[in-house]
Amino acid sequence: MNDTSSISPAHHGANVIRIESAALAQMADALGDEFDAAATLLRDCKGRVVVSGMGKSGHIGNKIAATLASTGTPSFFVHPSEASHGDLGMITRDDVCLVLSNSGETAELHALLAYVARFDIPMIAITKKADSTLARQAEVALLLPQAEEACSVGMAPTTSTTCTLALGDALAVAVMRMRGFRKEDFHVFHPGGKLGAQFLRVGDIMHTGDAVPAVRAGDSMGDVLVEMSAKGLGVAAVLEDGKLLGVITDGDLRRNMDGLLDRDAGSTATKKPMTIAPSCLVEEAMALMSGNKVSALPVVDEDGTLAGVVHVHDCLRAGAR
């Protein structure tokens, strides 16, 4: 065993990244007609993209399937061993198979390859060996670069798995562009977390119907207090013929304590209040409330009709910051 104790871990780590990045650059330069054909197969797939692979290729395959699914290409992963125990029934003639194997000779894939051939299901292969069983059977074979693995003994899947993952990402993004996939479409498949919050609309989270604290201009302030207390949003919308005339906030109540119950809603309301449209992003609502130190906003349609109310807590629960 060679003594490398004098070499820092950072040096070894940097060397791994250099080896893998060189292989990625080599692969990028080699993309051409075969990649175009694979992307077209995925775009035109009438069913689902079925991804499969064994070992480290299987782990990469799971991620590729998830990326395809979240970017508008329905996809799922089938484990090769489970495939031969009934999961082959999940694959239909309308599907496209994307099969990953560095050697192209993975024994556990034999049942899957036989099934695909029997039912004439289109298959894309990602492999290093152009003359492998997998590459020969595939309708399109995408070849990984002839590059060394980045591990110290040259055997652990490192460079090959990085290239496979990158090629999967490249296919997913290429198909996104071919389909004209937009940010708004991404939110449909990814409503949760920070990414989902970036595309969430005010209309998706606002309070509507009976949950909206609303009064008429002629209502007494006693009625306003009851309505605000019942709805718990710290604000009441003052309406006239369904249109927003103004708002009354907790701050307005404090500023008008003297003779408050002798007034009506119309004379107490703040006229022409700050509003937001249902189509605006939740993050826009959050920024507007934070910048103006208010805790709720009336949500109005283009014609001034009240559509709902959004509270800062609604935005926070949705993931906006």
N, C-alpha and C positions, 0 to 999 in steps of 0.2 A: 504494500500500500504506500502510495506517495505521501510524503509529509508536506501538507499545504497550510500548516498552521500559521505561517507568517503572512498569508494572503487574507485580507479582510473579507468578511461576508459580503460587504457592499461591492467589492470587486467581482466576486462570483455572481452576485445578483445582476450587476450591470452587464456582465458577459452574456447571461441568459437573455436579457432583453435585447442585446445587440444581435445575437444569433436569431432570435425569433423575429425581430423587426426586419432583418435582412431577408428572411424567408417570406415574410408578408409582402415585401417590395417585389421580390421575384414573382410571387403569385399574381400580384396586381398587374405587372407588366405582361403576364401571359394570358390574361383574360381576353376572350374573343368570342367567336361564333358559338362555341359550346355553351358559354355562360348565357349568351343571348337566348339560345334555344331552351335552356333550363328555366330562365326567368319567364319566358313565354308560356312554357308548360304550366308553371305555377299560376300565372295570371289567368290562363284559360281553364283552369281546373274547375269542373262543375260540382265536384264534391269537396273533399277535404284533403289536405296534404298530410300524409301519414309518414312520420319520421321514425326511423329505427336505427339502432346501433348497439353494440355490446361493449361493456366495460366503460373505459373513459369516453369512447365515442358515444355511448348511451347517455352519459351525463351531458355531453355537449349537445346531443340530439334533443334532450328535454328542453334545453335552453332555446335551441333554434325553433322548436315547435311553439314554445311560449311567445317568442318574438314574432313569429309569423301570425299567430292568433291575435296578438294585441295590435297588429298593424294592418288588420283587415283581410288576412288570408286564413280562413278556418283551418286549424291544424291540431293534431294531437300526436303523442308519442306512443309507440307500441314496443314493448320489450321483446326482443327476439325469442327468448325462452318461453314467455307467456303466449307468444303468437302461436307456437306449435301445440299449445294446450287450450285452444279455443278462441284466442283473441284475433286469429286470422279472419274470423267472422265479422270483425269491425271494419274490414277493408272492402270497399265496393269497386265496381268497374268505373264509377265516376271519379274515383280518387286518383291522386298521384302519389307515388311512394318516393321518399327521399331517404336513401340508405347510406349509412356512414360506416366505413371500414378502412383503416389505414392499409392493411394488407390486401383487402378485397377477397380474402379467403376465410373469413370468420365462420367456423363450423356452425355456430348457433343460428346463422342467417339462412341456412340451407332450406328450411321449411318455408320461410317467407319468400325466398327467391323462386321456389317451385310454385308457390301459390300465385305469385305475380305473373309468372310465365303462363300458367294454366289459364288464367282469366284475362290475359292480355291487358294488364294494368300498367300504365306508363310508369317508368321508374327513372329517377335521377340518382346517379351514384357519386359519392365523394370518396375518392380513394387515391392512394399513391401509385398503385400499380395499373398501368394501362392494359396489361395483358391478363389481369386477374379475372376470375369467374364473375365477380360483381360488375366490373367495367364492361366485360363483353356482353353481358345480358342487358345492361342498362340502355334505355333509349338515348340518354345523354350521360356522359361520364365527365365529371369535373375532376381534374387531376391536381393533387397536392404537389407542391414543389419537392424536388429531390434534395432535401436539406436535412442536415443532421439534427437529431434531438438535442435539446439544450442541456440535458442532465449530464452529470459528471461521467457516467458510464455509457452514455449514448443510447440508452434503452427505454427509459421511462417516457411515456407519451407527454411531450411538452411542446416542442415546435409543431408537431403534427396536429395536436388538439387545438393549439392557438390558431393555426391556419384553417382548420375545419370550422371553428367558431366564427372566424372572420368571414369565411366564404358563406356561411349561413346568414350572417348579418348583411353581407353584400346582396345576397339574393332577396332577402326580405325588403331591404330599402329600395332595390331596383324595382321590385313589384309594386311597392308603395307609389313610386314615381310613375310607373306605367298606368296605374289606376287613378292617379290624381288624388291620392289620399291626403287629407287636410288635418290641421290641428283639431278642428271640431270633430272629425271622425275619430281621432285618437281618444277623445274623451268618452265616446260611446263605449269603448272597450276597456277604458281605464278610469272609472269614476272615482276610485279611492286614492288616498294618499296625497302627497304634495303635488304630484303630476296631475292628478284628477282635479284638484282644487284650482289649478291654473286655468282650466277650461270650463269650470262650473258657472252657470248663469244665475243671475239674481232670481229669475223666474223659477228656477229649480228649488230654491230654498225659502222663498218668501212666505209669510203668513197670508192666507187668503180667506175669503168667505167670512164665516162667523168668528174666525180667530182674529180678524182685523178690528182694532178699536176705532170705531167710527161714530160720529155724531153729526147732527145737523146744525146749521148756523144759529137757529133759534132755540136750541136746547139750553136748558139751564146749566150752570156750572155744577150744580148738584148731580145732574145726570152725567156730566162729563167725568166727575170724580168716580162715580159708580162704574162707568164704562172702562176707565183707565185701570181701576183696581181689579176689575174682573179679567181683563186681557193681559195685564202684567208686562207691557212692553215699554212703559214709561212715556207713552205718546198717544195722542188721539188725533185722528184725521177729521177735519171739519169739512163736510161735504155740502154741496149745493147742486141739486139735480144730478147727483152721481159724480160730479166733477170736484176736484180738490180745490177748496177755497183757502185752506191754511192748516196749520197743525198747532196743537197745544201740547207742551212738554211738561215734565216735572218742574223744570226751571221756570216756565211761565206761571205755574201755580204758586211757586214761592215768591215770585216777583209781584204777584197780584193778590197777596193774602188779604190786604185791607179791602173789605167789601166784596170779596171773591164770589160769595153766594148770591150777590145782587146782580151779577153780570150774566151774560149769555155767552155761548161758545164763539159766536161770530165776532164779538167785540174783544175777546181775550186772545184769539188765535193770532199766531204769527203768519202774516199774509205772504204769499209767494215764497213758500219755504223751499229749501234745497230738496230735490227729488232725484230719482234715478229710474232708468227704464228696465223692464224685465229682461231685455236682451243683453244688458251690460254684464260683464264678468264680475263674479263675487269679489275678486281681488280689487276691482275698481271701486266697488261699494265700500270695502274695508278701508281703502286709502282715503276715500272721500270722508268717511266718518272719523277716521283718525286725524286727518288734517284739519277738520272743522270742529273737533271735540264734541261730536254728537253721538248718541248711542243707537239711533234708529233713523231710517229714511222711508218716506212714502215712496211707493213704486207706482209710477203712472204710465199709462199708454200714451201714444202720440197725440191723441185728442184730449189729453188731460184727465181721462177717467182713471179713478183709483183702481189699481190692480192688486195691491197688497202692501204689506209693510215688511221691511227687512231689518233685523236687529243685529248689532255687532256680535252678539253671542251666536247667532245663526252662522255668521261668517267664520267665526272661530271654530265652531263645531264642524264646519265643512272643510277645514284645513287651511283657511286663508290666514296670513300673518302680516 
